[in-house]
C-alpha cells in the first residue's frame, strides 16, 4: 500500500491465501511521519489493487501523538477495518469531523489514502490536560462503559484519531446487502460494503426463526446481538441509554442531564460539563476544519480555521460561555482559536452579582481567537423562546425569531451584543414600582444593545401604555437599564398621543422610578399651548403657557382688501 508499511515478527505472520496473510501478535503501522502499534492483534491482510485489513486488535489510544500524556484507566480491544474516507460517514451513521481542512502553514490531507475504522465492544476511559491557555477545559475525563458500543477512526497519515459512542446502537437494514448463500445453521447472510463495492466492511447473520441479527464486524468473531423493535429496525440488546462520561467544569442543565442519564435525580443541581461529551477527536497536523454556520460580525480568521481538537457535547468554551454541539480547537504558534456550532448558553462577565443576565441561543455559532492576550468571543444565533431579560427592573422579552449578534470580552468593558426582532417591554413591572396602571408594549421591529453601560432597547409601537393615553399612529419607544444603577431605569415614548383626552403633538412620556413625566404641545389652527408636568397615582399635574398663532399671509391679504375697499368708497363720494 503506497505510503504504508506493516511491520511484525516473521513468526507472527502466516500466509493464508494468494496475496493474503494472517498476523497474530504485535503489528506496527509505519508511515513517513509516525509508527503506531496494533498490539496483541489477530488480523488479516489482503494485498492487491484494493488492499484490505480487518480483524481484532487493542486500540492504540495511548500511542497517539496528542494522547501520549493522557492518563488512561482502560484501553479497549476492538475489531478493525481499512476503509476509504468517503465511506466513513455511512459506516458510522452520521457526519464525521474528517481531517480534510488546511491548517496554518499546513497542507490538505490526501483523501485517497485510507482510514482505519474500529468498533469497540469494551469500555474506554482516559483523562487529558489541554495545558496553558485552555484551563477552562482542564481536566477532561472521557469514559465509555463496556456495555456501550463505540466507534473510533484512525488516520495514520496525519495522525488523526476520532472516538464516539453510539447513541442508538441500531442497524440501518437499508444498508445491508443480502448474499445468496446461507450458513450451515441456516442463517441468512448480509454484509455492508464500501461505496465501490470492493471491500466487506461488516458482516451479519440473521436467524429467520428468532429474528435475532448477529453482527460480526469485519468478518471477525466478535459478536454483537440485535433484535427487531416495533418499527422494524434492529437495536442492540441490553444497552443503556447513554454512557457515564466524567469531567472537570460544572454545567447546570437538568433537562439534558435527565435525557442523557435517566439515573440522575432532579436533586442534582450541578453536573460536570463533560458528562455530556459524545465524541472527541485529534489531528496532529491541525486539519480538522471549523466553518461558522452563522458568521455575523465574525472576522474571517475566526469564522474559518482548522484545528487539532474536536469535541461534541456541552463544551465550556470560556468561563462564561458553554456550547452544546461541535467544537474545534486550535493551539499553536499562531495563538489559540476555538469555534463551534450548536446551542449556546452565554453570560456577561463583570456584571454586579445582583444582576442575573443569561442568554440562551439555538442554531448558533460561537468562536474566538486569542492573540497577544487579547480575546473577543463572537456569537451569532437565534434567541430561544420565552427568554426575558431584567425581569426585576424593566423586563425585555424578544420574540423567538430574534437574532443575537456581537462579541463578549473577558469583562463588560469589551462587550457589545445586539438583539433584533419583535420585542415586548414589561411596562407593567415598572408601573408597579410607581403605582401607575401601565400596560406591556409590543414592538414589531426593535433593537436591543448590550454594552459596557447597560441595556438599551428602541423600536416603534401603536400600543397604548395606559388607559388614559391613546395612540393613533406609530410612536417611538426607548428603554434603558444601566448596570451601575438598574433601579434607575427609564422608558420613553415619543409621538402624537391623547393624554387624558387632550390631543398632544410631539409629546414625550418619560417613565422612571420617580414617576411619569409629560412634555408636549396642545395645538389648534390658531393656538399652541406647551404643556409639561407629571402623572402620578394621584392623577395628572400639567401646566403650560399659550400663544395665539396667526397666519401673516392671511393678515396681510385682509389688510389689502380693506384698503382697496376704502379707496373705492372714497372715489364714489
VOKE-421902 format. One record per residue (C-alpha): residue in three letters; z, x, y. Coordinates in Angstrom, 2 decimals, padded with zeros to 5 digits. Layout:
// residues N
 rest       Z       X       Y
  Ala       Z       X       Y
...
END
This chain:
// residues 573
 rest       Z       X       Y
  Unk  000.00  000.00  000.00
  Unk -001.05  001.60  003.35
  Unk  001.96  002.87  005.26
  Unk  004.48  002.02  002.50
  Unk  005.75  004.20 -000.33
  Unk  008.16  003.24 -003.11
  Unk  010.45  005.98 -004.44
  Unk  012.54  005.71 -007.63
  Unk  013.66  007.77 -010.60
  Unk  010.98  008.20 -013.23
  Unk  013.32  006.87 -015.90
  Unk  013.79  003.59 -014.00
  Unk  010.08  002.72 -013.97
  Unk  008.16  001.18 -016.86
  Unk  004.50  000.21 -016.99
  Unk  004.25 -003.47 -017.90
  Unk  000.53 -004.06 -017.45
  Unk -002.61 -002.92 -015.70
  Unk -001.51 -001.61 -012.27
  Unk  001.83 -003.33 -012.88
  Unk  005.28 -001.72 -013.13
  Unk  008.87 -002.86 -013.52
  Unk  011.70 -000.93 -011.92
  Unk  015.34 -001.25 -012.94
  Unk  017.59  000.76 -010.66
  Unk  017.55  002.03 -007.09
  Unk  014.27  001.84 -005.16
  Unk  013.59  003.27 -001.70
  Unk  011.09  001.69  000.68
  Unk  009.70  004.52  002.79
  Unk  007.57  004.32  005.93
  Unk  006.88  006.77  008.74
  Unk  009.99  005.60  010.60
  Unk  012.57  004.52  008.03
  Unk  013.82  004.81  004.46
  Unk  015.59  001.67  003.20
  Unk  017.20  001.39 -000.23
  Unk  016.98 -001.59 -002.55
  Unk  019.96 -000.84 -004.75
  Unk  020.56 -001.97 -008.33
  Unk  017.12 -003.61 -008.35
  Unk  015.14 -005.35 -011.03
  Unk  011.69 -005.76 -009.51
  Unk  008.05 -006.00 -010.48
  Unk  005.38 -004.10 -008.55
  Unk  001.71 -005.08 -008.80
  Unk -000.87 -002.79 -007.25
  Unk -004.45 -003.52 -006.27
  Unk -006.15 -005.07 -003.25
  Unk -003.30 -007.55 -002.76
  Unk -000.09 -005.73 -003.76
  Unk  002.93 -007.77 -004.84
  Unk  006.65 -007.03 -005.08
  Unk  009.08 -009.56 -006.49
  Unk  012.37 -009.52 -008.34
  Unk  016.08 -009.18 -007.64
  Unk  018.00 -006.64 -005.55
  Unk  021.00 -006.06 -003.34
  Unk  020.17 -006.90  000.28
  Unk  020.37 -003.60  002.23
  Unk  022.16 -005.02  005.26
  Unk  024.43 -002.02  005.72
  Unk  021.45  000.36  005.80
  Unk  019.58 -001.39  008.59
  Unk  019.44  000.84  011.71
  Unk  021.03 -001.75  014.02
  Unk  023.67 -002.68  011.43
  Unk  024.81  000.77  010.37
  Unk  028.00  000.44  012.42
  Unk  028.67 -003.13  011.31
  Unk  031.73 -003.83  009.18
  Unk  030.59 -005.63  006.01
  Unk  033.08 -007.52  003.90
  Unk  030.46 -008.79  001.48
  Unk  026.90 -007.71  000.68
  Unk  024.94 -010.18 -001.45
  Unk  022.27 -009.96 -004.07
  Unk  019.01 -011.81 -003.60
  Unk  015.59 -012.48 -005.04
  Unk  012.85 -010.72 -003.13
  Unk  009.13 -011.07 -002.48
  Unk  006.44 -009.41 -000.38
  Unk  004.65 -011.87  001.95
  Unk  002.38 -011.92  004.99
  Unk  003.87 -012.66  008.41
  Unk  001.71 -015.76  008.82
  Unk  003.18 -017.18  005.60
  Unk  006.84 -016.78  006.59
  Unk  007.35 -019.99  008.64
  Unk  006.01 -022.15  005.80
  Unk  008.26 -020.47  003.27
  Unk  011.39 -020.66  005.37
  Unk  010.58 -024.17  006.55
  Unk  010.99 -023.54  010.29
  Unk  009.64 -021.36  013.12
  Unk  010.89 -017.77  012.99
  Unk  011.55 -015.25  015.79
  Unk  008.95 -012.89  014.36
  Unk  008.83 -009.44  015.96
  Unk  005.34 -009.77  017.41
  Unk  006.03 -009.04  021.09
  Unk  005.78 -005.98  023.32
  Unk  008.91 -004.01  024.14
  Unk  009.49 -001.90  027.25
  Unk  007.33  001.15  026.59
  Unk  006.61 -000.06  023.04
  Unk  003.62 -001.38  021.16
  Unk  002.76 -004.61  019.39
  Unk  003.62 -004.80  015.71
  Unk  000.63 -004.84  013.33
  Unk  000.80 -008.37  011.88
  Unk -001.43 -007.40  008.96
  Unk  001.47 -005.47  007.47
  Unk  003.70 -007.50  005.12
  Unk  007.33 -008.57  005.29
  Unk  009.97 -008.66  002.57
  Unk  011.48 -012.11  002.13
  Unk  014.92 -012.51  000.50
  Unk  016.58 -015.66 -000.81
  Unk  020.33 -015.18 -001.08
  Unk  022.32 -017.15 -003.61
  Unk  025.59 -015.35 -002.85
  Unk  027.64 -015.02  000.30
  Unk  027.21 -012.53  003.12
  Unk  029.70 -011.52  005.79
  Unk  029.77 -008.85  008.49
  Unk  031.10 -008.16  011.98
  Unk  029.24 -006.43  014.79
  Unk  030.29 -004.92  018.12
  Unk  027.46 -005.01  020.66
  Unk  029.03 -002.31  022.82
  Unk  029.33 -001.71  026.55
  Unk  027.74 -004.29  028.80
  Unk  027.84 -007.07  026.23
  Unk  031.60 -007.61  025.98
  Unk  031.13 -011.38  026.15
  Unk  029.58 -011.21  022.66
  Unk  032.23 -009.00  021.12
  Unk  033.06 -009.22  018.41
  Unk  030.58 -011.24  016.35
  Unk  031.56 -012.10  012.80
  Unk  028.75 -013.66  010.74
  Unk  029.67 -015.23  007.42
  Unk  027.79 -017.44  004.96
  Unk  029.68 -018.56  001.85
  Unk  028.16 -018.02 -001.56
  Unk  027.83 -021.76 -002.14
  Unk  025.14 -021.96  000.54
  Unk  021.56 -020.72  000.37
  Unk  020.41 -018.22  002.97
  Unk  017.11 -016.60  003.88
  Unk  016.56 -013.04  005.07
  Unk  013.38 -011.37  006.36
  Unk  012.96 -007.58  006.45
  Unk  010.22 -005.68  008.24
  Unk  010.35 -002.08  007.08
  Unk  007.72 -001.05  009.63
  Unk  009.90 -001.87  012.67
  Unk  012.52 -002.07  011.08
  Unk  013.39 -005.71  011.71
  Unk  015.88 -007.98  009.98
  Unk  016.44 -011.75  010.20
  Unk  019.16 -013.75  008.44
  Unk  019.75 -017.52  008.48
  Unk  021.39 -020.11  006.30
  Unk  019.56 -023.22  005.16
  Unk  020.87 -026.41  006.79
  Unk  019.06 -028.80  004.49
  Unk  018.96 -026.90  001.22
  Unk  015.93 -029.04  000.37
  Unk  012.46 -028.53 -001.04
  Unk  009.31 -029.97  000.54
  Unk  007.44 -031.29 -002.50
  Unk  004.20 -031.41 -000.49
  Unk  004.11 -027.60 -000.58
  Unk  004.29 -027.42 -004.38
  Unk  001.15 -026.96 -006.44
  Unk  001.31 -028.27 -010.00
  Unk -000.01 -025.98 -012.70
  Unk -001.82 -027.32 -015.74
  Unk  000.41 -025.63 -018.30
  Unk  003.97 -026.57 -019.23
  Unk  006.86 -024.58 -020.66
  Unk  007.85 -024.52 -024.32
  Unk  010.57 -027.03 -023.48
  Unk  008.06 -029.46 -021.99
  Unk  008.97 -028.74 -018.36
  Unk  006.32 -029.17 -015.66
  Unk  005.50 -026.01 -013.72
  Unk  004.99 -025.87 -009.95
  Unk  004.56 -022.99 -007.54
  Unk  004.22 -022.16 -003.86
  Unk  001.54 -019.62 -003.00
  Unk  000.72 -017.79  000.22
  Unk -001.88 -019.10  002.66
  Unk -004.66 -017.11  000.98
  Unk -003.65 -018.50 -002.41
  Unk -003.33 -014.93 -003.69
  Unk  000.39 -014.47 -004.34
  Unk  003.02 -016.61 -006.01
  Unk  005.90 -016.98 -003.58
  Unk  008.18 -019.34 -005.52
  Unk  008.05 -020.93 -008.95
  Unk  009.66 -024.21 -010.04
  Unk  010.07 -026.23 -013.21
  Unk  010.65 -029.98 -013.24
  Unk  012.31 -031.82 -016.11
  Unk  010.45 -035.19 -016.26
  Unk  013.33 -036.80 -018.18
  Unk  016.26 -035.86 -015.94
  Unk  014.33 -035.39 -012.68
  Unk  016.04 -032.02 -012.12
  Unk  013.98 -029.41 -010.28
  Unk  014.77 -025.78 -011.12
  Unk  013.83 -023.10 -008.60
  Unk  013.01 -019.61 -009.79
  Unk  012.43 -017.50 -006.71
  Unk  009.57 -015.03 -007.06
  Unk  009.47 -015.57 -010.82
  Unk  012.99 -014.16 -011.12
  Unk  015.64 -015.56 -013.43
  Unk  017.98 -016.51 -010.56
  Unk  018.20 -020.29 -010.75
  Unk  018.98 -022.99 -008.20
  Unk  019.09 -026.64 -009.25
  Unk  017.84 -029.56 -007.15
  Unk  017.95 -033.29 -007.70
  Unk  016.00 -036.13 -006.12
  Unk  017.59 -038.08 -003.29
  Unk  016.88 -041.67 -002.22
  Unk  013.95 -040.52 -000.06
  Unk  012.17 -038.86 -002.98
  Unk  012.86 -035.35 -001.67
  Unk  014.71 -032.76 -003.69
  Unk  018.01 -031.45 -002.34
  Unk  020.23 -028.70 -003.66
  Unk  023.18 -029.89 -005.72
  Unk  026.80 -029.31 -004.73
  Unk  026.05 -027.72 -001.36
  Unk  028.50 -028.21  001.55
  Unk  027.12 -029.39  004.87
  Unk  027.48 -026.04  006.62
  Unk  028.87 -022.54  006.29
  Unk  032.04 -021.16  007.79
  Unk  031.00 -018.66  010.44
  Unk  033.61 -016.80  012.45
  Unk  033.60 -015.01  015.78
  Unk  035.27 -013.90  018.99
  Unk  034.86 -016.12  022.06
  Unk  036.28 -019.64  022.27
  Unk  033.93 -022.59  022.70
  Unk  035.13 -026.20  023.10
  Unk  032.59 -028.56  021.57
  Unk  034.26 -031.23  019.47
  Unk  031.06 -033.19  018.81
  Unk  029.10 -030.30  017.36
  Unk  032.17 -028.93  015.58
  Unk  032.55 -032.26  013.82
  Unk  028.84 -032.32  012.99
  Unk  028.71 -028.80  011.58
  Unk  032.06 -028.69  009.84
  Unk  033.49 -032.07  008.82
  Unk  036.68 -030.38  007.66
  Unk  037.63 -029.71  011.28
  Unk  040.02 -032.28  012.65
  Unk  039.97 -033.84  016.10
  Unk  043.19 -031.97  016.87
  Unk  041.26 -028.71  017.01
  Unk  040.82 -028.19  020.74
  Unk  039.08 -024.81  020.61
  Unk  036.52 -023.35  018.24
  Unk  035.15 -019.88  018.05
  Unk  031.73 -019.86  019.72
  Unk  030.14 -018.08  016.82
  Unk  031.37 -020.67  014.34
  Unk  028.11 -022.31  015.38
  Unk  025.67 -019.45  014.75
  Unk  022.86 -020.46  012.41
  Unk  020.79 -017.27  012.39
  Unk  020.79 -013.68  013.58
  Unk  018.02 -011.08  013.79
  Unk  017.50 -007.46  014.82
  Unk  014.42 -005.49  015.81
  Unk  014.90 -001.74  016.13
  Unk  011.89 -001.39  018.44
  Unk  012.81 -004.44  020.52
  Unk  009.80 -006.54  019.50
  Unk  011.43 -009.99  019.37
  Unk  009.76 -011.93  022.21
  Unk  011.50 -014.21  024.70
  Unk  009.46 -016.71  026.72
  Unk  011.24 -019.10  029.06
  Unk  010.39 -022.69  028.13
  Unk  011.03 -023.71  031.76
  Unk  010.65 -020.90  034.28
  Unk  011.62 -022.50  037.62
  Unk  012.55 -019.73  040.07
  Unk  012.93 -017.02  037.42
  Unk  011.38 -013.62  038.18
  Unk  008.62 -012.66  035.77
  Unk  010.60 -009.86  034.08
  Unk  013.45 -012.31  033.44
  Unk  011.27 -015.18  032.20
  Unk  009.39 -012.98  029.70
  Unk  010.58 -009.90  027.83
  Unk  011.12 -008.57  024.30
  Unk  014.48 -007.59  022.85
  Unk  016.29 -006.21  019.83
  Unk  018.75 -009.03  019.03
  Unk  018.11 -012.67  018.16
  Unk  020.80 -015.33  017.65
  Unk  020.52 -019.06  017.05
  Unk  023.56 -021.21  017.73
  Unk  026.08 -021.74  020.52
  Unk  025.93 -018.34  022.22
  Unk  028.18 -017.38  025.19
  Unk  025.61 -015.54  027.31
  Unk  028.14 -014.91  030.09
  Unk  031.78 -015.77  030.75
  Unk  030.63 -018.97  032.48
  Unk  027.50 -019.98  030.51
  Unk  027.01 -020.95  026.86
  Unk  023.56 -021.73  025.46
  Unk  023.20 -023.71  022.24
  Unk  019.77 -022.70  020.98
  Unk  017.76 -019.48  020.56
  Unk  018.88 -016.38  022.49
  Unk  017.13 -012.99  022.73
  Unk  018.95 -009.85  023.97
  Unk  017.51 -006.56  025.21
  Unk  019.77 -003.49  025.59
  Unk  018.21 -000.18  026.58
  Unk  017.30  002.31  029.26
  Unk  015.87 -000.47  031.45
  Unk  019.22 -002.28  031.61
  Unk  020.41 -005.40  029.82
  Unk  018.45 -008.67  029.65
  Unk  019.20 -011.90  027.85
  Unk  017.36 -015.19  027.71
  Unk  017.47 -018.38  025.71
  Unk  016.08 -021.90  025.34
  Unk  018.19 -024.90  024.33
  Unk  021.17 -026.78  025.74
  Unk  023.29 -025.13  028.44
  Unk  026.96 -025.51  029.38
  Unk  027.41 -023.96  032.83
  Unk  030.42 -023.37  035.04
  Unk  030.60 -021.93  038.55
  Unk  032.63 -018.68  038.68
  Unk  035.04 -018.04  041.53
  Unk  035.94 -021.67  042.33
  Unk  039.54 -022.70  043.08
  Unk  041.44 -023.64  039.93
  Unk  041.93 -027.24  041.07
  Unk  038.16 -027.90  041.21
  Unk  036.54 -028.90  037.92
  Unk  032.79 -028.34  038.22
  Unk  030.77 -028.05  034.99
  Unk  027.07 -028.69  034.39
  Unk  025.55 -029.75  031.04
  Unk  021.78 -029.27  030.68
  Unk  019.29 -030.25  027.98
  Unk  015.78 -028.85  027.43
  Unk  016.99 -025.87  029.41
  Unk  016.38 -022.16  029.84
  Unk  018.88 -019.54  030.96
  Unk  018.12 -015.85  031.47
  Unk  019.39 -012.80  033.32
  Unk  018.73 -009.10  033.74
  Unk  021.36 -006.53  034.73
  Unk  020.05 -003.58  036.72
  Unk  022.36 -001.25  038.69
  Unk  025.36 -003.56  038.14
  Unk  023.58 -006.50  039.81
  Unk  023.29 -009.72  037.84
  Unk  021.98 -013.20  038.50
  Unk  021.76 -015.76  035.72
  Unk  018.78 -018.05  036.30
  Unk  018.87 -021.58  034.91
  Unk  016.38 -024.42  034.72
  Unk  016.93 -027.62  032.80
  Unk  017.35 -031.36  032.64
  Unk  020.75 -032.73  033.56
  Unk  022.43 -034.54  030.69
  Unk  023.11 -038.29  031.12
  Unk  026.37 -039.57  032.62
  Unk  027.06 -036.30  034.44
  Unk  029.28 -036.73  037.50
  Unk  030.48 -034.08  039.94
  Unk  033.56 -034.01  042.21
  Unk  034.86 -037.32  040.87
  Unk  038.23 -036.92  042.63
  Unk  036.63 -036.44  046.05
  Unk  033.08 -037.67  046.71
  Unk  031.55 -038.44  043.29
  Unk  027.90 -037.41  042.96
  Unk  026.02 -038.75  039.93
  Unk  022.41 -037.60  039.45
  Unk  020.27 -039.63  037.06
  Unk  019.41 -038.47  033.55
  Unk  015.99 -037.17  034.59
  Unk  017.33 -034.95  037.38
  Unk  016.45 -031.26  037.08
  Unk  018.66 -028.28  037.87
  Unk  017.05 -025.07  039.14
  Unk  018.60 -021.91  040.57
  Unk  020.84 -018.98  039.77
  Unk  024.53 -018.19  039.35
  Unk  026.09 -014.80  040.09
  Unk  029.35 -013.25  038.96
  Unk  031.05 -015.09  041.81
  Unk  030.36 -018.02  044.10
  Unk  029.05 -015.67  046.81
  Unk  025.87 -015.12  044.82
  Unk  025.18 -018.65  043.59
  Unk  022.50 -021.17  044.55
  Unk  021.62 -024.26  042.50
  Unk  019.58 -027.33  043.39
  Unk  019.54 -030.68  041.58
  Unk  016.68 -033.05  042.41
  Unk  016.21 -036.63  041.28
  Unk  017.67 -040.08  041.68
  Unk  021.35 -039.73  042.65
  Unk  024.29 -042.05  043.25
  Unk  027.20 -041.33  045.60
  Unk  030.58 -042.81  044.76
  Unk  031.49 -044.01  048.25
  Unk  033.94 -046.44  046.65
  Unk  036.23 -043.50  045.85
  Unk  036.06 -042.29  049.44
  Unk  036.76 -045.81  050.68
  Unk  039.94 -045.98  048.62
  Unk  041.18 -042.91  050.48
  Unk  040.84 -044.57  053.91
  Unk  041.44 -048.22  052.99
  Unk  037.88 -049.48  053.51
  Unk  035.78 -051.63  051.18
  Unk  032.88 -049.23  050.61
  Unk  030.16 -049.60  048.01
  Unk  028.42 -046.87  046.00
  Unk  024.99 -045.77  047.19
  Unk  021.92 -045.00  045.11
  Unk  019.17 -042.71  046.42
  Unk  015.80 -042.83  044.66
  Unk  014.92 -039.34  045.86
  Unk  017.76 -036.95  046.51
  Unk  018.55 -033.25  046.55
  Unk  021.88 -031.58  045.81
  Unk  022.51 -027.99  046.88
  Unk  025.37 -025.98  045.39
  Unk  026.14 -022.67  047.12
  Unk  028.92 -020.48  048.47
  Unk  030.10 -023.18  050.90
  Unk  030.26 -026.15  048.56
  Unk  028.03 -029.06  047.59
  Unk  025.64 -030.93  049.87
  Unk  023.53 -033.94  048.94
  Unk  020.79 -035.58  051.00
  Unk  018.32 -038.39  050.46
  Unk  017.20 -041.87  051.52
  Unk  018.52 -045.33  050.63
  Unk  018.18 -049.02  051.53
  Unk  021.54 -049.99  050.07
  Unk  024.39 -051.18  052.27
  Unk  027.61 -049.22  052.11
  Unk  029.80 -052.08  053.38
  Unk  029.55 -055.89  053.51
  Unk  029.85 -055.60  057.31
  Unk  026.95 -053.16  057.66
  Unk  023.44 -054.47  056.96
  Unk  020.48 -052.18  056.27
  Unk  016.91 -053.43  056.79
  Unk  014.96 -050.17  056.38
  Unk  015.33 -046.72  054.88
  Unk  018.28 -044.74  056.21
  Unk  019.09 -041.09  055.60
  Unk  022.19 -040.09  053.66
  Unk  024.08 -036.79  053.82
  Unk  027.19 -035.91  051.81
  Unk  029.27 -032.75  051.82
  Unk  032.26 -031.33  049.94
  Unk  033.43 -027.78  050.68
  Unk  035.14 -025.51  048.17
  Unk  037.66 -024.34  050.77
  Unk  038.88 -027.85  051.63
  Unk  037.44 -030.51  049.30
  Unk  039.78 -033.16  050.75
  Unk  037.82 -032.92  054.00
  Unk  034.66 -034.46  052.51
  Unk  032.01 -036.08  054.67
  Unk  029.46 -038.87  054.17
  Unk  026.95 -039.50  056.97
  Unk  024.40 -042.35  057.23
  Unk  021.74 -042.39  059.96
  Unk  019.22 -045.11  060.81
  Unk  018.87 -048.66  062.15
  Unk  021.69 -050.95  061.00
  Unk  023.51 -054.17  061.85
  Unk  027.17 -053.29  062.41
  Unk  029.40 -056.39  062.44
  Unk  026.40 -058.50  063.40
  Unk  025.27 -056.18  066.19
  Unk  021.81 -054.66  065.71
  Unk  022.01 -050.96  066.49
  Unk  019.21 -048.43  066.69
  Unk  019.56 -044.85  065.52
  Unk  023.15 -045.43  064.53
  Unk  025.22 -042.76  062.77
  Unk  028.10 -043.61  060.46
  Unk  030.36 -040.68  059.61
  Unk  032.88 -041.39  056.86
  Unk  035.63 -038.91  056.02
  Unk  039.28 -038.89  055.04
  Unk  040.06 -039.75  058.68
  Unk  038.06 -042.99  058.60
  Unk  034.61 -044.16  059.67
  Unk  033.12 -043.14  063.00
  Unk  030.22 -045.08  064.55
  Unk  027.75 -043.77  067.11
  Unk  024.75 -045.91  068.08
  Unk  022.91 -047.95  070.67
  Unk  022.59 -051.73  071.25
  Unk  019.08 -052.31  072.58
  Unk  017.32 -055.31  074.21
  Unk  013.97 -055.33  076.03
  Unk  015.79 -054.64  079.29
  Unk  019.10 -053.06  078.34
  Unk  020.55 -050.21  076.29
  Unk  024.28 -050.06  075.54
  Unk  025.60 -046.85  073.98
  Unk  028.39 -047.56  071.51
  Unk  030.93 -045.23  069.97
  Unk  034.16 -045.80  068.11
  Unk  035.68 -046.15  064.68
  Unk  036.10 -048.63  061.88
  Unk  039.40 -048.65  060.01
  Unk  041.19 -051.07  057.74
  Unk  042.39 -052.85  060.91
  Unk  038.79 -053.54  061.96
  Unk  036.23 -052.10  064.37
  Unk  037.13 -050.39  067.63
  Unk  033.91 -049.93  069.56
  Unk  033.40 -049.17  073.24
  Unk  030.38 -048.22  075.32
  Unk  028.52 -048.06  078.61
  Unk  025.43 -050.06  079.54
  Unk  022.44 -049.98  081.89
  Unk  019.53 -052.25  082.81
  Unk  016.23 -050.68  081.92
  Unk  013.25 -051.89  083.98
  Unk  009.62 -051.08  083.36
  Unk  008.45 -049.26  086.53
  Unk  004.79 -050.14  085.96
  Unk  005.65 -053.83  085.89
  Unk  007.79 -053.49  089.06
  Unk  005.01 -051.66  090.92
  Unk  002.42 -054.26  089.88
  Unk  004.65 -057.13  091.03
  Unk  005.20 -055.47  094.42
  Unk  001.44 -055.02  094.89
  Unk  000.79 -058.66  094.03
  Unk  003.42 -059.75  096.55
  Unk  001.98 -057.52  099.30
  Unk -001.57 -058.85  098.63
  Unk -000.36 -062.45  098.82
  Unk  001.43 -061.71  102.12
  Unk -001.75 -060.25  103.66
  Unk -003.80 -063.27  102.60
  Unk -001.27 -065.64  104.16
  Unk -001.30 -063.74  107.44
  Unk -005.12 -063.97  107.64
  Unk -005.01 -067.72  107.14
  Unk -002.71 -068.21  110.12
END
